[in-house]
Amino acid sequence: MTGAPAPARRDAGTTKAAILKAARHLLARHAHADITLKAVADRAGVSPPLVLKYFGSKDALFARVMSFDTDADDLLDAPLSGLGHHMVRHVLASQRDRGADPLLRIAFAPLHGERGDVLRTNFRAQVVDRLAARLSGPDAALRAELAVAALIGVGVMYGIARGPHLREAGPDAVAERYGPLVQAQLTP
């Protein structure tokens, strides 16, 4: 007896990643209140009940999306002496390879009302303050903010403005040129 083949089982990690990517994409383009679980599920290629299975609720999903913890771990994962180069390369490679910028969603905080405050608080604590804690010398907090501002700028030019020369050069070449600018803020 032949029948239709059984549907392929989904890998939980891949499914969660697709849901998070879809939610990040939507959060960068729409106000939180306007995003439905159905829209997230459709973009991720899953059913709304599957989103609920993995995240429990829309609020829990977006709490995860509004966290920068995992992104900050990867962004800051280099020795201080080469961190500027690493961070520039990571921001651009993330956009190129994953279609997601580890920092850029902070630019859309004003879209989200009170939830934007959560995004800003998480960003400061999980990215900027963590970076500042690694720095020595005067004005560490200011230098951390300036370094992150430079990263957001290159991320905007690459991902939103889609600068053709920047995109053509690629993450490694840009990191070679732009990394020293970021590094200048990291080392006194």
Accessible surface in RSA format (square Angstrom, percent):
REM  Atomic radii and reference values for relative SASA: ProtOr
REM  Chains: A
REM  Algorithm: Lee & Richards
REM  Probe-radius: 1.40
REM  Slices: 20
REM RES _ NUM      All-atoms   Total-Side   Main-Chain    Non-polar    All polar
REM                ABS   REL    ABS   REL    ABS   REL    ABS   REL    ABS   REL
RES MET A   1   241.51 125.1 154.44 102.2  87.07 207.3 132.68 112.8 108.83 144.2
RES THR A   2   138.07  98.2 108.34 109.8  29.72  70.8  80.76 108.5  57.30  86.6
RES GLY A   3    67.19  82.9   0.00   N/A  67.19  82.9  37.44 102.7  29.75  66.6
RES ALA A   4    97.57  89.7  60.47  93.3  37.10  84.4  66.37  93.5  31.19  82.6
RES PRO A   5   122.43  89.2  99.92  91.1  22.51  81.8 110.81  91.5  11.62  72.2
RES ALA A   6    91.35  84.0  61.89  95.5  29.46  67.0  67.31  94.8  24.04  63.7
RES PRO A   7   124.87  91.0 102.84  93.7  22.03  80.1 113.00  93.3  11.87  73.8
RES ALA A   8    96.63  88.9  64.95 100.2  31.68  72.1  74.70 105.2  21.93  58.1
RES ARG A   9   229.57  96.4 196.96 100.4  32.61  77.6  81.27 111.1 148.30  89.9
RES ARG A  10   128.50  54.0 101.01  51.5  27.49  65.5  37.03  50.6  91.47  55.4
RES ASP A  11    90.26  63.2  77.11  76.7  13.16  31.1  36.61  86.2  53.65  53.5
RES ALA A  12    49.38  45.4  44.80  69.1   4.59  10.4  44.80  63.1   4.59  12.1
RES GLY A  13    46.13  56.9   0.00   N/A  46.13  56.9  35.92  98.6  10.21  22.9
RES THR A  14    91.40  65.0  84.69  85.9   6.71  16.0  66.48  89.3  24.92  37.7
RES THR A  15     1.65   1.2   1.07   1.1   0.58   1.4   0.58   0.8   1.07   1.6
RES LYS A  16    76.91  37.5  76.91  47.2   0.00   0.0  20.50  18.5  56.41  60.1
RES ALA A  17    58.03  53.4  49.84  76.9   8.19  18.6  54.21  76.3   3.82  10.1
RES ALA A  18    33.25  30.6  25.29  39.0   7.96  18.1  31.20  43.9   2.05   5.4
RES ILE A  19     0.00   0.0   0.00   0.0   0.00   0.0   0.00   0.0   0.00   0.0
RES LEU A  20    18.31  10.2  18.31  13.1   0.00   0.0  18.31  12.9   0.00   0.0
RES LYS A  21   105.63  51.5 103.54  63.5   2.09   5.0  61.86  55.7  43.78  46.6
RES ALA A  22     3.02   2.8   0.97   1.5   2.05   4.7   2.71   3.8   0.31   0.8
RES ALA A  23     0.00   0.0   0.00   0.0   0.00   0.0   0.00   0.0   0.00   0.0
RES ARG A  24    43.56  18.3  41.25  21.0   2.31   5.5  11.81  16.1  31.75  19.2
RES HIS A  25    48.62  26.6  42.45  29.5   6.17  15.8  26.13  26.9  22.49  26.2
RES LEU A  26    19.96  11.1  19.96  14.3   0.00   0.0  19.96  14.0   0.00   0.0
RES LEU A  27     1.16   0.6   1.00   0.7   0.17   0.4   1.02   0.7   0.14   0.4
RES ALA A  28    17.30  15.9  14.39  22.2   2.90   6.6  15.25  21.5   2.05   5.4
RES ARG A  29   131.91  55.4 105.60  53.8  26.30  62.6  42.20  57.7  89.71  54.4
RES HIS A  30    85.72  46.8  81.13  56.4   4.60  11.8  50.85  52.4  34.87  40.6
RES ALA A  31    28.04  25.8  24.66  38.1   3.39   7.7  24.66  34.7   3.39   9.0
RES HIS A  32    16.33   8.9  16.15  11.2   0.18   0.5   9.87  10.2   6.46   7.5
RES ALA A  33    88.72  81.6  59.11  91.2  29.62  67.4  63.77  89.8  24.96  66.1
RES ASP A  34   105.87  74.2  78.40  78.0  27.47  65.0  22.70  53.4  83.17  82.9
RES ILE A  35     3.62   2.1   1.15   0.9   2.47   6.0   2.92   2.1   0.70   1.9
RES THR A  36    75.25  53.5  72.03  73.0   3.22   7.7  69.11  92.8   6.13   9.3
RES LEU A  37    34.78  19.4  30.63  21.9   4.15  10.4  30.65  21.5   4.14  11.1
RES LYS A  38   124.30  60.6 122.11  74.9   2.19   5.2  94.64  85.2  29.66  31.6
RES ALA A  39    37.87  34.8  28.46  43.9   9.41  21.4  34.95  49.2   2.92   7.7
RES VAL A  40     0.09   0.1   0.09   0.1   0.00   0.0   0.09   0.1   0.00   0.0
RES ALA A  41     0.00   0.0   0.00   0.0   0.00   0.0   0.00   0.0   0.00   0.0
RES ASP A  42    84.93  59.5  61.73  61.4  23.20  54.9  30.79  72.5  54.14  54.0
RES ARG A  43   132.12  55.5  96.83  49.4  35.29  84.0  23.59  32.2 108.53  65.8
RES ALA A  44    17.26  15.9   0.00   0.0  17.26  39.3   4.28   6.0  12.98  34.4
RES GLY A  45    49.69  61.3   0.00   N/A  49.69  61.3  37.22 102.1  12.47  27.9
RES VAL A  46    16.10  10.6   0.06   0.1  16.05  38.7   7.77   6.7   8.34  22.6
RES SER A  47    55.66  47.0  47.48  63.4   8.18  18.9  39.52  84.2  16.14  22.6
RES PRO A  48    46.95  34.2  46.95  42.8   0.00   0.0  46.95  38.8   0.00   0.0
RES PRO A  49    90.40  65.9  84.17  76.7   6.23  22.7  85.64  70.7   4.76  29.6
RES LEU A  50    33.99  18.9  31.78  22.7   2.21   5.5  33.44  23.5   0.55   1.5
RES VAL A  51     0.47   0.3   0.47   0.4   0.00   0.0   0.47   0.4   0.00   0.0
RES LEU A  52    77.25  43.0  71.65  51.3   5.59  14.1  71.94  50.5   5.31  14.3
RES LYS A  53   151.22  73.8 114.22  70.1  37.01  88.1  80.56  72.5  70.67  75.3
RES TYR A  54    47.04  22.0  23.07  13.1  23.97  62.4  15.13  11.4  31.91  39.3
RES PHE A  55    20.12  10.1   7.14   4.4  12.98  33.8  13.21   8.0   6.90  19.8
RES GLY A  56    53.98  66.6   0.00   N/A  53.98  66.6  32.17  88.3  21.81  48.9
RES SER A  57    45.55  38.5  44.20  59.0   1.35   3.1  36.35  77.4   9.20  12.9
RES LYS A  58    49.14  24.0  46.30  28.4   2.85   6.8  31.36  28.2  17.78  18.9
RES ASP A  59    76.19  53.4  73.27  72.9   2.92   6.9  24.12  56.8  52.06  51.9
RES ALA A  60    45.74  42.1  32.55  50.2  13.19  30.0  39.88  56.2   5.87  15.5
RES LEU A  61     0.00   0.0   0.00   0.0   0.00   0.0   0.00   0.0   0.00   0.0
RES PHE A  62     0.85   0.4   0.74   0.5   0.11   0.3   0.85   0.5   0.00   0.0
RES ALA A  63    60.51  55.6  48.41  74.7  12.10  27.5  53.88  75.9   6.63  17.5
RES ARG A  64   119.39  50.1 112.81  57.5   6.58  15.7  37.83  51.7  81.56  49.4
RES VAL A  65     0.00   0.0   0.00   0.0   0.00   0.0   0.00   0.0   0.00   0.0
RES MET A  66     2.86   1.5   2.86   1.9   0.00   0.0   0.00   0.0   2.86   3.8
RES SER A  67    28.18  23.8  24.98  33.3   3.20   7.4  17.44  37.1  10.74  15.0
RES PHE A  68     0.08   0.0   0.00   0.0   0.08   0.2   0.08   0.0   0.00   0.0
RES ASP A  69    69.36  48.6  69.20  68.9   0.16   0.4  18.46  43.4  50.90  50.8
RES THR A  70    93.17  66.3  90.70  92.0   2.47   5.9  59.07  79.3  34.10  51.5
RES ASP A  71     7.63   5.3   6.69   6.7   0.94   2.2   0.77   1.8   6.87   6.8
RES ALA A  72     0.36   0.3   0.00   0.0   0.36   0.8   0.30   0.4   0.06   0.2
RES ASP A  73    74.51  52.2  66.24  65.9   8.26  19.5  23.44  55.2  51.07  50.9
RES ASP A  74    69.10  48.4  66.19  65.9   2.91   6.9  10.67  25.1  58.43  58.3
RES LEU A  75     0.58   0.3   0.58   0.4   0.00   0.0   0.58   0.4   0.00   0.0
RES LEU A  76    12.20   6.8   5.88   4.2   6.32  15.9   6.21   4.4   6.00  16.1
RES ASP A  77   108.21  75.8  90.92  90.5  17.29  40.9  15.39  36.2  92.82  92.6
RES ALA A  78    19.73  18.1   7.83  12.1  11.90  27.1  15.35  21.6   4.37  11.6
RES PRO A  79    99.32  72.4  89.44  81.5   9.89  35.9  98.55  81.4   0.78   4.8
RES LEU A  80    49.19  27.4  44.50  31.8   4.69  11.8  44.50  31.3   4.69  12.6
RES SER A  81    98.01  82.8  71.28  95.1  26.73  61.6  51.94 110.6  46.07  64.5
RES GLY A  82    32.33  39.9   0.00   N/A  32.33  39.9  28.57  78.4   3.76   8.4
RES LEU A  83     0.00   0.0   0.00   0.0   0.00   0.0   0.00   0.0   0.00   0.0
RES GLY A  84     0.00   0.0   0.00   N/A   0.00   0.0   0.00   0.0   0.00   0.0
RES HIS A  85    64.21  35.1  63.11  43.9   1.09   2.8  49.58  51.1  14.63  17.0
RES HIS A  86    49.74  27.2  46.86  32.6   2.87   7.4  31.35  32.3  18.39  21.4
RES MET A  87     0.15   0.1   0.15   0.1   0.00   0.0   0.00   0.0   0.15   0.2
RES VAL A  88     0.00   0.0   0.00   0.0   0.00   0.0   0.00   0.0   0.00   0.0
RES ARG A  89    78.96  33.2  78.96  40.3   0.00   0.0  24.28  33.2  54.68  33.1
RES HIS A  90    33.53  18.3  30.26  21.0   3.27   8.4  17.28  17.8  16.25  18.9
RES VAL A  91     0.45   0.3   0.45   0.4   0.00   0.0   0.45   0.4   0.00   0.0
RES LEU A  92     0.00   0.0   0.00   0.0   0.00   0.0   0.00   0.0   0.00   0.0
RES ALA A  93     9.56   8.8   9.09  14.0   0.46   1.1   9.43  13.3   0.12   0.3
RES SER A  94     6.54   5.5   2.70   3.6   3.84   8.8   3.38   7.2   3.16   4.4
RES GLN A  95    21.69  12.1  11.55   8.4  10.14  24.1   9.21  19.6  12.48   9.5
RES ARG A  96   121.37  51.0  92.64  47.2  28.72  68.4  51.54  70.4  69.82  42.3
RES ASP A  97    94.60  66.3  56.98  56.7  37.62  89.0  29.89  70.3  64.71  64.5
RES ARG A  98    98.35  41.3  94.03  47.9   4.32  10.3  64.29  87.9  34.05  20.6
RES GLY A  99    59.25  73.1   0.00   N/A  59.25  73.1  27.37  75.1  31.88  71.4
RES ALA A 100    16.66  15.3  10.35  16.0   6.31  14.3  16.66  23.5   0.00   0.0
RES ASP A 101    16.42  11.5   5.04   5.0  11.38  26.9   3.78   8.9  12.64  12.6
RES PRO A 102     0.54   0.4   0.00   0.0   0.54   2.0   0.54   0.4   0.00   0.0
RES LEU A 103     1.30   0.7   1.30   0.9   0.00   0.0   1.30   0.9   0.00   0.0
RES LEU A 104    15.66   8.7  15.57  11.1   0.10   0.2  15.66  11.0   0.00   0.0
RES ARG A 105    11.65   4.9   8.96   4.6   2.69   6.4   8.69  11.9   2.95   1.8
RES ILE A 106    22.55  12.8  17.85  13.3   4.71  11.3  17.85  12.9   4.71  12.8
RES ALA A 107    51.09  47.0  21.81  33.7  29.28  66.6  33.11  46.6  17.98  47.6
RES PHE A 108    49.25  24.6  48.01  29.7   1.24   3.2  49.25  29.9   0.00   0.0
RES ALA A 109     1.24   1.1   1.15   1.8   0.09   0.2   1.15   1.6   0.09   0.2
RES PRO A 110   104.53  76.2  75.91  69.2  28.62 104.0  81.99  67.7  22.54 140.1
RES LEU A 111    82.86  46.1  67.42  48.2  15.43  38.8  72.12  50.6  10.74  28.9
RES HIS A 112     9.57   5.2   0.24   0.2   9.33  23.9   3.78   3.9   5.79   6.7
RES GLY A 113    51.05  63.0   0.00   N/A  51.05  63.0  44.15 121.1   6.91  15.5
RES GLU A 114   150.42  86.4 141.17 106.8   9.25  22.0  55.97 108.3  94.45  77.1
RES ARG A 115    81.07  34.0  80.72  41.1   0.35   0.8  15.68  21.4  65.39  39.6
RES GLY A 116     0.00   0.0   0.00   N/A   0.00   0.0   0.00   0.0   0.00   0.0
RES ASP A 117    76.11  53.3  74.63  74.3   1.48   3.5  26.92  63.3  49.20  49.1
RES VAL A 118    70.84  46.6  67.92  61.5   2.92   7.0  70.84  61.6   0.00   0.0
RES LEU A 119     0.00   0.0   0.00   0.0   0.00   0.0   0.00   0.0   0.00   0.0
RES ARG A 120    76.82  32.3  76.27  38.9   0.55   1.3  37.05  50.6  39.76  24.1
RES THR A 121    75.14  53.4  74.11  75.1   1.03   2.4  56.87  76.4  18.27  27.6
RES ASN A 122    29.81  20.6  29.30  28.3   0.51   1.2   0.51   1.2  29.30  28.3
RES PHE A 123    16.02   8.0  16.02   9.9   0.00   0.0  16.02   9.7   0.00   0.0
RES ARG A 124   118.04  49.6 118.04  60.2   0.00   0.0  47.94  65.5  70.10  42.5
RES ALA A 125    50.99  46.9  42.99  66.3   8.00  18.2  43.49  61.2   7.51  19.9
RES GLN A 126    31.92  17.9  31.03  22.7   0.89   2.1  10.02  21.3  21.90  16.6
RES VAL A 127     0.32   0.2   0.32   0.3   0.00   0.0   0.32   0.3   0.00   0.0
RES VAL A 128    10.01   6.6  10.01   9.1   0.00   0.0  10.01   8.7   0.00   0.0
RES ASP A 129    81.17  56.9  75.16  74.8   6.01  14.2  24.39  57.4  56.79  56.6
RES ARG A 130    86.43  36.3  80.11  40.8   6.32  15.1  40.80  55.8  45.63  27.7
RES LEU A 131     0.37   0.2   0.37   0.3   0.00   0.0   0.37   0.3   0.00   0.0
RES ALA A 132    16.54  15.2  12.20  18.8   4.34   9.9  12.57  17.7   3.97  10.5
RES ALA A 133    89.63  82.4  48.14  74.3  41.49  94.4  61.47  86.6  28.16  74.6
RES ARG A 134    87.04  36.5  64.62  32.9  22.41  53.4  42.67  58.3  44.36  26.9
RES LEU A 135    15.53   8.6   0.00   0.0  15.53  39.0   0.44   0.3  15.09  40.6
RES SER A 136    73.37  62.0  67.03  89.5   6.34  14.6  50.21 106.9  23.16  32.4
RES GLY A 137    44.47  54.8   0.00   N/A  44.47  54.8  20.70  56.8  23.77  53.2
RES PRO A 138    95.72  69.8  83.34  76.0  12.38  45.0  94.88  78.3   0.84   5.2
RES ASP A 139    95.88  67.2  75.69  75.3  20.19  47.7  14.23  33.5  81.65  81.4
RES ALA A 140    22.13  20.3  18.37  28.3   3.76   8.6  18.37  25.9   3.76  10.0
RES ALA A 141    64.58  59.4  61.51  94.9   3.07   7.0  61.63  86.8   2.95   7.8
RES LEU A 142    94.87  52.8  89.87  64.3   5.00  12.6  92.60  65.0   2.27   6.1
RES ARG A 143    23.07   9.7  23.07  11.8   0.00   0.0  23.07  31.5   0.00   0.0
RES ALA A 144     0.00   0.0   0.00   0.0   0.00   0.0   0.00   0.0   0.00   0.0
RES GLU A 145    94.41  54.2  89.18  67.5   5.23  12.5  23.22  44.9  71.19  58.1
RES LEU A 146    81.57  45.4  76.96  55.1   4.61  11.6  77.08  54.1   4.49  12.1
RES ALA A 147     0.00   0.0   0.00   0.0   0.00   0.0   0.00   0.0   0.00   0.0
RES VAL A 148     3.65   2.4   3.65   3.3   0.00   0.0   3.65   3.2   0.00   0.0
RES ALA A 149    56.93  52.3  44.40  68.5  12.54  28.5  48.95  68.9   7.98  21.1
RES ALA A 150    15.37  14.1   6.71  10.4   8.65  19.7  14.74  20.8   0.62   1.7
RES LEU A 151     0.31   0.2   0.00   0.0   0.31   0.8   0.00   0.0   0.31   0.8
RES ILE A 152    37.63  21.4  36.30  27.0   1.33   3.2  37.63  27.1   0.00   0.0
RES GLY A 153    36.31  44.8   0.00   N/A  36.31  44.8  31.33  86.0   4.98  11.1
RES VAL A 154     8.43   5.5   4.96   4.5   3.47   8.4   8.24   7.2   0.19   0.5
RES GLY A 155     0.08   0.1   0.00   N/A   0.08   0.1   0.08   0.2   0.00   0.0
RES VAL A 156    51.10  33.6  51.10  46.3   0.00   0.0  51.10  44.4   0.00   0.0
RES MET A 157    96.10  49.8  95.74  63.4   0.36   0.9  75.34  64.1  20.76  27.5
RES TYR A 158     7.21   3.4   7.21   4.1   0.00   0.0   0.81   0.6   6.40   7.9
RES GLY A 159    17.05  21.0   0.00   N/A  17.05  21.0   6.87  18.8  10.18  22.8
RES ILE A 160    91.71  52.2  68.97  51.4  22.74  54.8  72.40  52.1  19.31  52.4
RES ALA A 161    60.58  55.7  27.92  43.1  32.67  74.3  37.77  53.2  22.81  60.4
RES ARG A 162   133.44  56.0 124.15  63.3   9.29  22.1  45.96  62.8  87.48  53.0
RES GLY A 163     3.44   4.2   0.00   N/A   3.44   4.2   3.44   9.4   0.00   0.0
RES PRO A 164    94.40  68.8  86.30  78.7   8.10  29.4  91.45  75.5   2.95  18.3
RES HIS A 165   151.32  82.7 145.00 100.8   6.32  16.2 103.59 106.8  47.73  55.5
RES LEU A 166    32.17  17.9  25.29  18.1   6.87  17.3  29.63  20.8   2.53   6.8
RES ARG A 167    82.80  34.8  67.34  34.3  15.46  36.8  18.11  24.8  64.69  39.2
RES GLU A 168   153.94  88.4 120.33  91.0  33.61  80.0  46.93  90.8 107.01  87.4
RES ALA A 169    51.88  47.7  24.42  37.7  27.46  62.5  35.87  50.5  16.01  42.4
RES GLY A 170    16.60  20.5   0.00   N/A  16.60  20.5  16.60  45.6   0.00   0.0
RES PRO A 171     3.75   2.7   3.75   3.4   0.00   0.0   3.75   3.1   0.00   0.0
RES ASP A 172    79.90  56.0  78.87  78.5   1.04   2.5  33.63  79.1  46.27  46.1
RES ALA A 173    45.30  41.7  36.42  56.2   8.88  20.2  42.96  60.5   2.34   6.2
RES VAL A 174    10.75   7.1   9.72   8.8   1.03   2.5  10.75   9.3   0.00   0.0
RES ALA A 175     0.00   0.0   0.00   0.0   0.00   0.0   0.00   0.0   0.00   0.0
RES GLU A 176   114.89  66.0 101.05  76.4  13.84  33.0  40.16  77.7  74.73  61.0
RES ARG A 177   208.93  87.7 181.53  92.5  27.41  65.3  65.28  89.2 143.65  87.1
RES TYR A 178    58.50  27.3  57.08  32.5   1.42   3.7  42.86  32.2  15.64  19.3
RES GLY A 179     0.92   1.1   0.00   N/A   0.92   1.1   0.92   2.5   0.00   0.0
RES PRO A 180    81.69  59.5  71.89  65.5   9.80  35.6  76.35  63.0   5.34  33.2
RES LEU A 181    94.48  52.6  82.77  59.2  11.71  29.4  91.45  64.2   3.03   8.1
RES VAL A 182     0.00   0.0   0.00   0.0   0.00   0.0   0.00   0.0   0.00   0.0
RES GLN A 183    29.72  16.6  29.72  21.7   0.00   0.0  28.46  60.6   1.26   1.0
RES ALA A 184    65.27  60.0  42.43  65.5  22.83  51.9  51.46  72.5  13.81  36.6
RES GLN A 185    50.20  28.1  50.16  36.7   0.04   0.1   4.03   8.6  46.18  35.0
RES LEU A 186     0.12   0.1   0.00   0.0   0.12   0.3   0.00   0.0   0.12   0.3
RES THR A 187    57.29  40.7  50.05  50.7   7.24  17.3  35.52  47.7  21.77  32.9
RES PRO A 188   106.18  77.4  39.83  36.3  66.35 241.2  72.61  59.9  33.57 208.6
END  Absolute sums over single chains surface
CHAIN  1 A     9951.6       7916.7       2034.9       5932.5       4019.0
END  Absolute sums over all chains
TOTAL          9951.6       7916.7       2034.9       5932.5       4019.0
